[in-house]
Amino acid sequence: RVDDQSWSFTAGVTGKPRYMSPETFEGIITQSCDIYALGVILYELVAGRTPFEAGSSVGYYKLHREQMVEPPSRAVPDLPWRLESVLLRALAKRSSNRYERMDDLVEPLRLLQALIRTGAVSLFTPSERELQAQFQAAYGHFAAGRWDACAEAVKPILDADPDHVVAKETLDLCQRKSAEPVQVGAGELEVSTTMRRGLLYFVKGRFREAKEHLHRVQSGDGIH
């Protein structure tokens, strides 16, 4: 099985793909890679499985680099939003979005644990439940390929906390996915956001809106 093996890559890197950060696959080794690996381990302890499953090292690389991490609260509904946010930040795609040092990851976990034990903080506030539900909805849209809906779902999180690193990275990931080529049979058709929306309106029978968007494509937005 892939997860039971260590894989050697052309960049001279050896490791278990399910625990490796995106940049580790590319031969870039920093302390941030260890933070990511710890994040995978913590996720596994909480959710009972690792964030991604693949049949090859290349498959793992693509998932770690391009796939949104499923919120562990989908498997553990009572998982506090603050704890989930800490865990997901450790699993950020970009190393610059993760904690800078291992202590920066461990300290909020210890503090949150102490506060909960002493009763100084509840597991949830109503607003936190709402934010967690928003993030779960964003994942559902992402998994279904609804990039625009995913982006809209994370915006309330950023309204509540503009510095929420995971929400910002998710928004960026959705926007990049939205701009990717659309698969048409065996070939590819690259379309702009305007073209994509025009096609969606057409499928839904909203022909006036479809005509307006497709006309904008003809007048300059274009297919590249």
N, C-alpha and C positions, 0 to 999 in steps of 0.2 A: 504493500500500500504506500501511496505517496507520503502520507503523513508520518509513517514510521521510518522514513529514510532521510538522510542528509544528502543534499544535492550540491554538486560542484558546478559552477558556472564559468563561462569563458573569462569573466572578470576576476577569477581567482577567489570567488566567494563560496563558502560552504555553509549550509544551514538548512533548517526545515522550512519549506516554503510557506506553510500555513502560519508561521510565526514571524515571517520576514516583512519588513517595511518595503514600500515601493522602491525606495532608493537603494536598499540593500541588494535587490536583484540587479541593479545597475553598477554594483561595485563600490558604492559610496557608503562608507562605514563611519558612523559617528555615535555619540552617546544617545542621540535621538532615536537611533535604530533600536537600542536597548529599551528605551521608553515605549516604543511601539510594541516590541515583543512582550513587555510586561502588560501592556494594555490588552493584547490578545489573551494572555494567561488570565488576567482578571475577568475579561469577558467570558472566557470558558468556565471559570469558577462560578460566575453569576448565572449564565444562561445554559450551562450544561453542554456547550459546544463552542467551537471557535467561530469567528465571524464568517469565514468563507470555506467552501468545500470545492475542490477541483480535482481533476484526474491527471493533471500534469503540472510541472513547475511553471510552464508558460501560462497555463490557465490560472494558476494562483497569482502570477504577476499581474495579469490583466484585471483580476478581481481586486487585488490590493490597490491597484493604481486607479481604477475607473469605477468601481462599484460602491454605492453607498452602503455603509454598514447598517445592518438591520438593528433598530433600537432593541437592546436586551429586555426592555420593559414589555415588549410584545410576548416574551416568554415568561417574564416575572413581573406581573402587573403591579405588585407592591414596591417595586424598585423606586427609591426616591429620585426625583428629577435631578436634584443637585449631584447625587452620586452618579447617575447616568451621564450627566454632562461632563464630569471629570473623566470618566472612563472613555467616553467617545472622543474627548480631546486628545487623549493619549494615542488614539487610533487615527488621528488626522492624516490626510494624504500627504500634505506638505510638512516637512520637518519643522519649518518655521512656525507652523500653527500648533505644534505640540508644546508640552512643557519643556523649558530650557534645561532643567536639571531633574534628576530622579527625585530629589527631595521636594521639588515643586509639585510633583505628582503625589507623593506619599503624604505630604503634610495636610492637604485638604481632606484626604481620606481619613486620616487620624482625627482631625478636628471634627469632622462630621460625625464620626463614630462616637466620639466623646459627648458631643452635644445631644445626640439621640439617646445615649445611655442615661444621661442625667435628666432627660426630659426638657432640656433647654430649647429644643427645636422639635417640631413635629415632622413626621415623615413627609407630609405634603401640606401645602397651602392650596386653597382652591385655584389660585392663579397658576401654580406649578402643575397641577393636574391638567389644566387647560393647555399649557405650553407643551407638556409631554404628549398630550393627545394630538396637538398640531404636528409635532415631529413624527409621530407614528403615521399620521395621515400623509406627511411628505414622503415617507418611505414607501407607503403604498402606491402613491403616484409614480415615484421613481421606478419601482419594480415593474409597473405596468407601462413604462415608457412615456408617461404623461409629464414631460419635462416642465412645461409652463405651469401646470397645476402644482407640481412639486415646488417650484420657485415661489408661487403664491402662498403655499402652505407654511413656508419657513419665515415669511415676512413678518407675521405677528410676533414671532420669537425675537426677531431683531428689533422690532418696535419696543418690546419689553426690555431687551438687553442688547443694545447695539454692539457690544463687545463679545457677544457669544460666538466664539471661534468656530464651533462646529456648524452652527446655522449659517454663518458667512461662507464657509467652505462648501456647504451643501448647495447654497444658492449659486455659487460659482460653478459647481459641478453640473447643476441642472442647466444653467445657461450655456455651458460648453457642449453638453449633450444635445441641446436644442439646435445648435448650429452644425451638428455633424451631418454627413450625407445620409439620405434616406435610402434604404435598400429596396430595389424594385426588381424582383425576380433574381436573376443571376448577376445583374449589373447594379450600378449605383447611379443615383440621380441626386446631385447636390442642389438643394433648394434653400432659399433664404427663409427667414421667419415669416415674411409676408406670403411667400408661396405656400408654405406649410399651412398657414392659417386659411388661405384661400381654398386649399384642398379639403381641409376639415369642414369648412362651411358648405362646400359642394356636397360632401358625403352626407351632411346633416340636412340637405335640402334647402339650405339658406342661400338661394342662388344670387340674390341681390348683393349680399356681402361677399360671396365668392367672386362675383364679377368685378366688384370694386378692388379686391385684393389682387386678383390676377391681372387686372388692367394696370395696377401699380407696378407689377413685375415687368410687364411689357414695356412700360415707360421708363424703366431704368434700374429697378431692383434686380431683376434678371436671374437667370439660371447660369451658374458658372461652370 
